[in-house]
């Protein structure tokens, strides 16, 4: 079999993407650990719960929404539960499913952690790019995601803000 090796432009792009994939998670994790005492994944779980109706989700839906296996999510939920940030609930009508609810303490933790996290994302990603580059980044990510997730199984995770953005572009509102 003749392997089509990467040419110089392809290798240049790939090595840079690989560096971003290696460095960015560590930067986000370090900031959240330092400022909020949370790992990046713990924050993601809490933030995801904060966006659900009633700040409650079935474990299977939360697993899907965070792209985590049930065992990994269960381990993290146990840690967060021990800190009083979430609680597990069972529903009498369906004892086979477990729900997770963000507690008031968990909500406060998200509110406290979010500004620093957003500032870090701005500094390391958003502010490094022009508005056109941000649109290009989204388009590039969509192209790669189409290959990684061809059935669109996890598309709801990464497209959940698209409709609001479309509305804002159609009707930017006063002062924009």
N, CA and C atoms as a LAMMPS dump frame, in Angstrom:
ITEM: TIMESTEP
0
ITEM: NUMBER OF ATOMS
528
ITEM: BOX BOUNDS ff ff ff
-5.0000000000000000e+02 5.0000000000000000e+02
-5.0000000000000000e+02 5.0000000000000000e+02
-5.0000000000000000e+02 5.0000000000000000e+02
ITEM: ATOMS id mol type element x y z
1 1 1 N 0.848 -1.187 0
2 1 2 C 0 0 0
3 1 3 C 0.887 1.241 0
4 2 1 N 0.576 2.166 -0.865
5 2 2 C 1.332 3.406 -0.973
6 2 3 C 0.701 4.471 -0.085
7 3 1 N 1.364 4.815 0.997
8 3 2 C 0.84 5.811 1.928
9 3 3 C 1.039 7.204 1.354
10 4 1 N -0.023 7.997 1.259
11 4 2 C 0.138 9.385 0.796
12 4 3 C 0.662 10.256 1.952
13 5 1 N 1.969 10.379 2.048
14 5 2 C 2.572 11.136 3.15
15 5 3 C 2.126 12.589 3.095
16 6 1 N 2.185 13.238 4.233
17 6 2 C 1.819 14.655 4.303
18 6 3 C 2.89 15.482 3.6
19 7 1 N 2.441 16.402 2.748
20 7 2 C 3.408 17.308 2.129
21 7 3 C 3.712 18.439 3.119
22 8 1 N 4.595 19.33 2.77
23 8 2 C 5.026 20.391 3.705
24 8 3 C 3.868 21.272 4.181
25 9 1 N 2.998 21.764 3.31
26 9 2 C 1.875 22.58 3.814
27 9 3 C 0.943 21.778 4.733
28 10 1 N 0.689 20.522 4.398
29 10 2 C -0.167 19.682 5.243
30 10 3 C 0.497 19.417 6.588
31 11 1 N 1.779 19.111 6.55
32 11 2 C 2.525 18.849 7.78
33 11 3 C 2.572 20.099 8.658
34 12 1 N 2.771 21.245 8.029
35 12 2 C 2.789 22.534 8.753
36 12 3 C 1.472 22.749 9.499
37 13 1 N 0.348 22.54 8.822
38 13 2 C -0.968 22.731 9.448
39 13 3 C -1.213 21.687 10.525
40 14 1 N -0.89 20.432 10.237
41 14 2 C -1.137 19.357 11.19
42 14 3 C -0.345 19.548 12.479
43 15 1 N 0.928 19.891 12.374
44 15 2 C 1.757 20.054 13.572
45 15 3 C 1.245 21.207 14.432
46 16 1 N 0.785 22.251 13.8
47 16 2 C 0.221 23.372 14.565
48 16 3 C -1.083 22.974 15.261
49 17 1 N -1.967 22.288 14.538
50 17 2 C -3.208 21.834 15.155
51 17 3 C -2.898 20.903 16.318
52 18 1 N -1.953 20.014 16.128
53 18 2 C -1.562 19.075 17.182
54 18 3 C -1.061 19.839 18.409
55 19 1 N -0.301 20.887 18.202
56 19 2 C 0.208 21.704 19.316
57 19 3 C -0.949 22.38 20.059
58 20 1 N -1.926 22.906 19.32
59 20 2 C -3.096 23.523 19.961
60 20 3 C -3.844 22.478 20.784
61 21 1 N -4.056 21.294 20.197
62 21 2 C -4.769 20.223 20.903
63 21 3 C -4.029 19.79 22.165
64 22 1 N -2.726 19.905 22.17
65 22 2 C -1.918 19.533 23.331
66 22 3 C -1.902 20.635 24.382
67 23 1 N -1.703 21.877 23.959
68 23 2 C -1.475 22.978 24.9
69 23 3 C -2.739 23.598 25.48
70 24 1 N -3.768 23.789 24.664
71 24 2 C -4.965 24.491 25.125
72 24 3 C -5.659 23.806 26.301
73 25 1 N -5.877 22.492 26.278
74 25 2 C -6.526 21.873 27.44
75 25 3 C -5.763 22.104 28.751
76 26 1 N -4.456 22.059 28.694
77 26 2 C -3.653 22.29 29.897
78 26 3 C -3.782 23.715 30.417
79 27 1 N -3.833 24.679 29.496
80 27 2 C -3.991 26.082 29.881
81 27 3 C -5.352 26.292 30.552
82 28 1 N -6.41 25.748 29.943
83 28 2 C -7.753 25.892 30.513
84 28 3 C -7.849 25.189 31.867
85 29 1 N -7.298 23.992 31.956
86 29 2 C -7.337 23.221 33.197
87 29 3 C -6.563 23.928 34.307
88 30 1 N -5.382 24.441 33.997
89 30 2 C -4.554 25.108 35.013
90 30 3 C -5.259 26.332 35.587
91 31 1 N -5.89 27.125 34.715
92 31 2 C -6.582 28.327 35.19
93 31 3 C -7.733 27.951 36.104
94 32 1 N -8.53 26.958 35.709
95 32 2 C -9.683 26.575 36.524
96 32 3 C -9.257 25.926 37.838
97 33 1 N -8.21 25.138 37.821
98 33 2 C -7.709 24.541 39.068
99 33 3 C -7.225 25.637 40.016
100 34 1 N -6.459 26.581 39.471
101 34 2 C -5.894 27.661 40.283
102 34 3 C -6.992 28.571 40.846
103 35 1 N -7.919 28.992 39.992
104 35 2 C -8.887 30.01 40.384
105 35 3 C -10.174 29.461 40.995
106 36 1 N -10.536 28.227 40.659
107 36 2 C -11.84 27.716 41.103
108 36 3 C -11.753 26.345 41.775
109 37 1 N -10.58 25.73 41.772
110 37 2 C -10.459 24.409 42.378
111 37 3 C -11.214 23.334 41.612
112 38 1 N -11.349 23.528 40.307
113 38 2 C -12.067 22.583 39.448
114 38 3 C -11.175 22.174 38.287
115 39 1 N -11.326 20.943 37.843
116 39 2 C -10.706 20.589 36.576
117 39 3 C -11.552 21.175 35.462
118 40 1 N -10.994 21.223 34.263
119 40 2 C -11.753 21.745 33.139
120 40 3 C -12.973 20.878 32.891
121 41 1 N -12.858 19.558 33.024
122 41 2 C -14.006 18.688 32.795
123 41 3 C -15.058 18.854 33.894
124 42 1 N -14.654 19.014 35.138
125 42 2 C -15.624 19.269 36.213
126 42 3 C -16.404 20.55 35.929
127 43 1 N -15.683 21.591 35.505
128 43 2 C -16.347 22.847 35.159
129 43 3 C -17.334 22.629 34.017
130 44 1 N -16.934 21.867 33.014
131 44 2 C -17.787 21.608 31.855
132 44 3 C -19.066 20.886 32.285
133 45 1 N -18.945 19.937 33.185
134 45 2 C -20.123 19.226 33.695
135 45 3 C -21.043 20.206 34.421
136 46 1 N -20.48 21.021 35.306
137 46 2 C -21.287 21.996 36.048
138 46 3 C -21.929 23.011 35.099
139 47 1 N -21.158 23.513 34.143
140 47 2 C -21.679 24.502 33.199
141 47 3 C -22.785 23.894 32.336
142 48 1 N -22.603 22.641 31.928
143 48 2 C -23.63 21.969 31.139
144 48 3 C -24.913 21.836 31.948
145 49 1 N -24.79 21.431 33.202
146 49 2 C -25.971 21.34 34.067
147 49 3 C -26.62 22.705 34.255
148 50 1 N -25.81 23.75 34.332
149 50 2 C -26.366 25.091 34.56
150 50 3 C -27.242 25.552 33.409
151 51 1 N -27.081 24.951 32.234
152 51 2 C -27.852 25.334 31.059
153 51 3 C -29.068 24.445 30.822
154 52 1 N -29.28 23.45 31.676
155 52 2 C -30.416 22.549 31.486
156 52 3 C -31.622 23.055 32.273
157 53 1 N -32.833 22.732 31.817
158 53 2 C -34.027 23.13 32.569
159 53 3 C -33.972 22.565 33.987
160 54 1 N -34.199 23.421 34.954
161 54 2 C -34.163 23.008 36.349
162 54 3 C -32.777 22.632 36.832
163 55 1 N -31.77 22.938 35.994
164 55 2 C -30.38 22.584 36.319
165 55 3 C -30.253 21.107 36.67
166 56 1 N -31.05 20.287 35.994
167 56 2 C -31.114 18.849 36.253
168 56 3 C -31.056 18.098 34.934
169 57 1 N -30.367 16.968 34.943
170 57 2 C -30.264 16.15 33.745
171 57 3 C -30.164 14.683 34.128
172 58 1 N -30.674 13.824 33.246
173 58 2 C -30.434 12.399 33.419
174 58 3 C -28.949 12.151 33.17
175 59 1 N -28.375 11.195 33.892
176 59 2 C -26.956 10.888 33.73
177 59 3 C -26.634 10.546 32.28
178 60 1 N -27.494 9.777 31.631
179 60 2 C -27.209 9.393 30.244
180 60 3 C -27.195 10.612 29.326
181 61 1 N -28.095 11.565 29.544
182 61 2 C -28.108 12.785 28.728
183 61 3 C -26.908 13.661 29.033
184 62 1 N -26.527 13.732 30.302
185 62 2 C -25.35 14.51 30.681
186 62 3 C -24.088 13.88 30.102
187 63 1 N -24.045 12.567 30.096
188 63 2 C -22.924 11.847 29.489
189 63 3 C -22.819 12.193 28.012
190 64 1 N -23.954 12.15 27.338
191 64 2 C -23.985 12.49 25.92
192 64 3 C -23.603 13.96 25.708
193 65 1 N -24.141 14.856 26.539
194 65 2 C -23.899 16.293 26.394
195 65 3 C -22.48 16.724 26.696
196 66 1 N -21.754 15.912 27.436
197 66 2 C -20.359 16.23 27.755
198 66 3 C -19.392 15.323 27.007
199 67 1 N -19.935 14.444 26.175
200 67 2 C -19.144 13.486 25.406
201 67 3 C -18.24 12.65 26.312
202 68 1 N -18.812 12.199 27.414
203 68 2 C -18.07 11.383 28.38
204 68 3 C -18.715 10.008 28.484
205 69 1 N -17.903 9.02 28.795
206 69 2 C -18.474 7.709 29.061
207 69 3 C -19.216 7.784 30.39
208 70 1 N -20.193 6.915 30.566
209 70 2 C -20.925 6.883 31.843
210 70 3 C -19.997 6.611 33.029
211 71 1 N -19.034 5.68 32.925
212 71 2 C -18.132 5.475 34.072
213 71 3 C -17.318 6.726 34.415
214 72 1 N -16.796 7.43 33.394
215 72 2 C -16.03 8.654 33.674
216 72 3 C -16.921 9.708 34.312
217 73 1 N -18.107 9.899 33.741
218 73 2 C -19.025 10.891 34.28
219 73 3 C -19.438 10.528 35.702
220 74 1 N -19.728 9.272 35.949
221 74 2 C -20.126 8.837 37.286
222 74 3 C -19.034 9.135 38.307
223 75 1 N -17.792 8.914 37.926
224 75 2 C -16.661 9.199 38.819
225 75 3 C -16.586 10.699 39.134
226 76 1 N -16.742 11.52 38.109
227 76 2 C -16.681 12.974 38.3
228 76 3 C -17.879 13.453 39.12
229 77 1 N -19.058 12.939 38.846
230 77 2 C -20.257 13.317 39.6
231 77 3 C -20.086 12.932 41.068
232 78 1 N -19.494 11.792 41.331
233 78 2 C -19.238 11.385 42.717
234 78 3 C -18.336 12.405 43.414
235 79 1 N -17.283 12.845 42.734
236 79 2 C -16.391 13.87 43.313
237 79 3 C -17.138 15.179 43.555
238 80 1 N -17.918 15.606 42.566
239 80 2 C -18.662 16.865 42.695
240 80 3 C -19.731 16.759 43.781
241 81 1 N -20.34 15.592 43.882
242 81 2 C -21.351 15.348 44.913
243 81 3 C -20.718 15.436 46.302
244 82 1 N -19.523 14.895 46.441
245 82 2 C -18.807 14.957 47.714
246 82 3 C -18.477 16.376 48.137
247 83 1 N -18.395 17.264 47.177
248 83 2 C -18.113 18.675 47.454
249 83 3 C -19.388 19.498 47.581
250 84 1 N -20.544 18.849 47.434
251 84 2 C -21.826 19.541 47.572
252 84 3 C -22.222 20.362 46.363
253 85 1 N -21.586 20.12 45.206
254 85 2 C -21.862 20.92 44.013
255 85 3 C -22.981 20.339 43.154
256 86 1 N -23.217 19.033 43.271
257 86 2 C -24.316 18.369 42.575
258 86 3 C -24.927 17.358 43.527
259 87 1 N -26.12 16.899 43.162
260 87 2 C -26.729 15.801 43.906
261 87 3 C -27.393 14.866 42.92
262 88 1 N -27.37 13.593 43.266
263 88 2 C -28.049 12.584 42.446
264 88 3 C -29.471 12.435 42.965
265 89 1 N -30.389 12.28 42.032
266 89 2 C -31.798 12.112 42.377
267 89 3 C -32.326 10.884 41.653
268 90 1 N -33.157 10.138 42.332
269 90 2 C -33.868 9.066 41.631
270 90 3 C -35.325 9.471 41.57
271 91 1 N -35.959 9.124 40.494
272 91 2 C -37.357 9.474 40.294
273 91 3 C -38.208 8.242 40.552
274 92 1 N -39.243 8.37 41.388
275 92 2 C -40.094 7.205 41.671
276 92 3 C -40.716 6.594 40.418
277 93 1 N -41.01 7.436 39.42
278 93 2 C -41.65 6.924 38.204
279 93 3 C -40.673 6.153 37.312
280 94 1 N -39.369 6.332 37.54
281 94 2 C -38.39 5.611 36.732
282 94 3 C -37.135 5.383 37.562
283 95 1 N -37.119 4.303 38.292
284 95 2 C -36.003 4 39.19
285 95 3 C -34.75 3.539 38.439
286 96 1 N -34.883 3.274 37.14
287 96 2 C -33.727 2.818 36.369
288 96 3 C -32.802 3.952 35.977
289 97 1 N -33.306 5.178 36
290 97 2 C -32.459 6.303 35.604
291 97 3 C -32.081 7.138 36.822
292 98 1 N -30.912 7.712 36.747
293 98 2 C -30.433 8.613 37.787
294 98 3 C -30.346 10.003 37.187
295 99 1 N -30.814 10.963 37.943
296 99 2 C -30.729 12.357 37.542
297 99 3 C -29.657 13.043 38.382
298 100 1 N -29.055 14.057 37.816
299 100 2 C -28.07 14.866 38.52
300 100 3 C -28.573 16.295 38.516
301 101 1 N -28.523 16.921 39.675
302 101 2 C -28.985 18.306 39.802
303 101 3 C -27.863 19.166 40.34
304 102 1 N -27.696 20.316 39.744
305 102 2 C -26.742 21.305 40.22
306 102 3 C -27.309 21.932 41.487
307 103 1 N -26.569 21.87 42.576
308 103 2 C -27.044 22.465 43.825
309 103 3 C -26.839 23.978 43.782
310 104 1 N -27.365 24.669 44.771
311 104 2 C -27.139 26.116 44.851
312 104 3 C -25.641 26.412 44.978
313 105 1 N -24.927 25.566 45.72
314 105 2 C -23.477 25.739 45.858
315 105 3 C -22.791 25.521 44.501
316 106 1 N -23.278 24.539 43.752
317 106 2 C -22.732 24.286 42.418
318 106 3 C -22.978 25.447 41.473
319 107 1 N -24.178 26.017 41.552
320 107 2 C -24.508 27.184 40.733
321 107 3 C -23.586 28.346 41.075
322 108 1 N -23.348 28.56 42.369
323 108 2 C -22.428 29.628 42.782
324 108 3 C -21.015 29.365 42.289
325 109 1 N -20.594 28.106 42.302
326 109 2 C -19.263 27.742 41.831
327 109 3 C -19.127 28.057 40.348
328 110 1 N -20.161 27.735 39.553
329 110 2 C -20.137 28.055 38.123
330 110 3 C -20.078 29.564 37.934
331 111 1 N -20.91 30.291 38.664
332 111 2 C -20.927 31.756 38.546
333 111 3 C -19.572 32.354 38.925
334 112 1 N -18.929 31.777 39.919
335 112 2 C -17.623 32.276 40.368
336 112 3 C -16.529 31.912 39.373
337 113 1 N -16.607 30.724 38.783
338 113 2 C -15.554 30.248 37.888
339 113 3 C -15.667 30.795 36.472
340 114 1 N -16.877 31.091 36.025
341 114 2 C -17.104 31.466 34.624
342 114 3 C -16.306 32.691 34.165
343 115 1 N -16.251 33.788 34.919
344 115 2 C -15.514 34.955 34.409
345 115 3 C -14.045 34.662 34.109
346 116 1 N -13.368 33.957 34.999
347 116 2 C -11.959 33.633 34.764
348 116 3 C -11.779 32.7 33.589
349 117 1 N -12.697 31.734 33.454
350 117 2 C -12.627 30.801 32.34
351 117 3 C -12.831 31.547 31.017
352 118 1 N -13.843 32.403 30.97
353 118 2 C -14.12 33.159 29.746
354 118 3 C -12.946 34.089 29.426
355 119 1 N -12.369 34.705 30.434
356 119 2 C -11.206 35.571 30.22
357 119 3 C -10.041 34.772 29.622
358 120 1 N -9.836 33.558 30.097
359 120 2 C -8.772 32.707 29.579
360 120 3 C -9.043 32.312 28.133
361 121 1 N -10.292 31.955 27.825
362 121 2 C -10.661 31.616 26.449
363 121 3 C -10.462 32.832 25.545
364 122 1 N -10.882 34.001 26.011
365 122 2 C -10.67 35.22 25.228
366 122 3 C -9.187 35.424 24.965
367 123 1 N -8.384 35.397 26.018
368 123 2 C -6.962 35.698 25.891
369 123 3 C -6.241 34.738 24.949
370 124 1 N -6.506 33.449 25.099
371 124 2 C -5.736 32.454 24.353
372 124 3 C -6.324 32.093 22.993
373 125 1 N -7.601 32.382 22.764
374 125 2 C -8.212 31.981 21.488
375 125 3 C -8.897 33.171 20.809
376 126 1 N -9.964 33.675 21.405
377 126 2 C -10.811 34.669 20.744
378 126 3 C -10.045 35.941 20.384
379 127 1 N -9.303 36.503 21.333
380 127 2 C -8.602 37.763 21.077
381 127 3 C -7.398 37.605 20.156
382 128 1 N -6.961 36.373 19.928
383 128 2 C -5.838 36.118 19.018
384 128 3 C -6.293 36.123 17.563
385 129 1 N -7.613 36.127 17.341
386 129 2 C -8.162 36.003 15.994
387 129 3 C -9.022 37.202 15.625
388 130 1 N -9.083 37.479 14.338
389 130 2 C -10.006 38.504 13.838
390 130 3 C -11.403 37.879 13.756
391 131 1 N -12.449 38.699 13.627
392 131 2 C -13.788 38.125 13.45
393 131 3 C -13.854 37.171 12.246
394 132 1 N -13.166 37.507 11.172
395 132 2 C -13.145 36.633 9.999
396 132 3 C -12.466 35.307 10.323
397 133 1 N -11.372 35.362 11.08
398 133 2 C -10.67 34.137 11.464
399 133 3 C -11.527 33.27 12.389
400 134 1 N -12.311 33.914 13.263
401 134 2 C -13.218 33.14 14.115
402 134 3 C -14.24 32.385 13.269
403 135 1 N -14.793 33.057 12.254
404 135 2 C -15.721 32.387 11.342
405 135 3 C -15.012 31.249 10.609
406 136 1 N -13.764 31.482 10.186
407 136 2 C -12.987 30.436 9.51
408 136 3 C -12.718 29.269 10.455
409 137 1 N -12.402 29.582 11.705
410 137 2 C -12.143 28.527 12.686
411 137 3 C -13.384 27.657 12.863
412 138 1 N -14.545 28.295 12.956
413 138 2 C -15.791 27.53 13.076
414 138 3 C -16.013 26.662 11.84
415 139 1 N -15.753 27.214 10.666
416 139 2 C -15.93 26.447 9.435
417 139 3 C -14.932 25.29 9.356
418 140 1 N -13.697 25.53 9.756
419 140 2 C -12.68 24.477 9.764
420 140 3 C -13.07 23.384 10.758
421 141 1 N -13.497 23.788 11.936
422 141 2 C -13.923 22.807 12.941
423 141 3 C -15.112 22.003 12.429
424 142 1 N -16.06 22.664 11.764
425 142 2 C -17.212 21.948 11.193
426 142 3 C -16.761 20.906 10.172
427 143 1 N -15.792 21.263 9.329
428 143 2 C -15.304 20.319 8.316
429 143 3 C -14.649 19.102 8.967
430 144 1 N -13.847 19.333 9.993
431 144 2 C -13.188 18.222 10.686
432 144 3 C -14.219 17.396 11.452
433 145 1 N -15.145 18.074 12.12
434 145 2 C -16.186 17.361 12.871
435 145 3 C -17.063 16.515 11.961
436 146 1 N -17.276 16.954 10.734
437 146 2 C -18.064 16.168 9.785
438 146 3 C -17.386 14.824 9.497
439 147 1 N -16.064 14.797 9.574
440 147 2 C -15.327 13.542 9.384
441 147 3 C -15.292 12.719 10.67
442 148 1 N -15.164 13.402 11.806
443 148 2 C -15.087 12.703 13.092
444 148 3 C -16.444 12.183 13.548
445 149 1 N -17.494 12.892 13.168
446 149 2 C -18.864 12.556 13.577
447 149 3 C -19.775 12.598 12.349
448 150 1 N -19.541 11.692 11.38
449 150 2 C -20.279 11.776 10.114
450 150 3 C -21.787 11.628 10.254
451 151 1 N -22.244 10.926 11.275
452 151 2 C -23.692 10.771 11.449
453 151 3 C -24.308 11.961 12.183
454 152 1 N -23.474 12.853 12.703
455 152 2 C -23.986 14.008 13.443
456 152 3 C -24.506 13.652 14.82
457 153 1 N -24.089 12.506 15.335
458 153 2 C -24.573 12.022 16.631
459 153 3 C -24.348 13.039 17.742
460 154 1 N -23.205 13.699 17.724
461 154 2 C -22.897 14.653 18.797
462 154 3 C -23.034 16.113 18.341
463 155 1 N -23.625 16.333 17.184
464 155 2 C -23.733 17.685 16.636
465 155 3 C -24.443 18.65 17.574
466 156 1 N -25.428 18.177 18.316
467 156 2 C -26.161 19.072 19.222
468 156 3 C -25.231 19.686 20.266
469 157 1 N -24.161 18.996 20.601
470 157 2 C -23.205 19.521 21.58
471 157 3 C -22.508 20.756 21.03
472 158 1 N -22.051 20.678 19.78
473 158 2 C -21.247 21.777 19.25
474 158 3 C -22.01 22.736 18.348
475 159 1 N -23.306 22.526 18.143
476 159 2 C -24.096 23.48 17.344
477 159 3 C -25.167 24.172 18.171
478 160 1 N -25.154 23.974 19.476
479 160 2 C -26.263 24.465 20.294
480 160 3 C -26.393 25.985 20.339
481 161 1 N -25.355 26.713 19.947
482 161 2 C -25.463 28.172 19.963
483 161 3 C -25.689 28.752 18.568
484 162 1 N -25.773 27.907 17.571
485 162 2 C -25.894 28.375 16.192
486 162 3 C -27.187 29.142 15.929
487 163 1 N -28.32 28.658 16.421
488 163 2 C -29.602 29.327 16.16
489 163 3 C -29.625 30.739 16.738
490 164 1 N -29.115 30.898 17.957
491 164 2 C -29.081 32.23 18.56
492 164 3 C -28.193 33.166 17.741
493 165 1 N -27.06 32.662 17.274
494 165 2 C -26.168 33.471 16.451
495 165 3 C -26.848 33.881 15.155
496 166 1 N -27.58 32.965 14.529
497 166 2 C -28.31 33.289 13.298
498 166 3 C -29.326 34.388 13.556
499 167 1 N -30.055 34.312 14.685
500 167 2 C -31.038 35.336 15.036
501 167 3 C -30.362 36.685 15.232
502 168 1 N -29.217 36.685 15.911
503 168 2 C -28.498 37.935 16.156
504 168 3 C -28 38.556 14.858
505 169 1 N -27.566 37.729 13.919
506 169 2 C -27.083 38.252 12.642
507 169 3 C -28.223 38.823 11.808
508 170 1 N -29.437 38.197 11.901
509 170 2 C -30.61 38.701 11.169
510 170 3 C -31.122 39.992 11.792
511 171 1 N -31.141 40.053 13.122
512 171 2 C -31.672 41.202 13.822
513 171 3 C -30.692 41.592 14.928
514 172 1 N -29.673 42.388 14.591
515 172 2 C -28.64 42.69 15.579
516 172 3 C -29.125 43.53 16.757
517 173 1 N -30.297 44.088 16.676
518 173 2 C -30.819 44.867 17.79
519 173 3 C -30.206 46.246 17.86
520 174 1 N -30.696 47.064 18.792
521 174 2 C -30.218 48.439 18.895
522 174 3 C -28.768 48.492 19.356
523 175 1 N -28.024 49.433 18.785
524 175 2 C -26.663 49.69 19.238
525 175 3 C -25.623 48.714 18.731
526 176 1 N -25.991 47.841 17.801
527 176 2 C -24.978 46.886 17.29
528 176 3 C -24.547 47.26 15.91
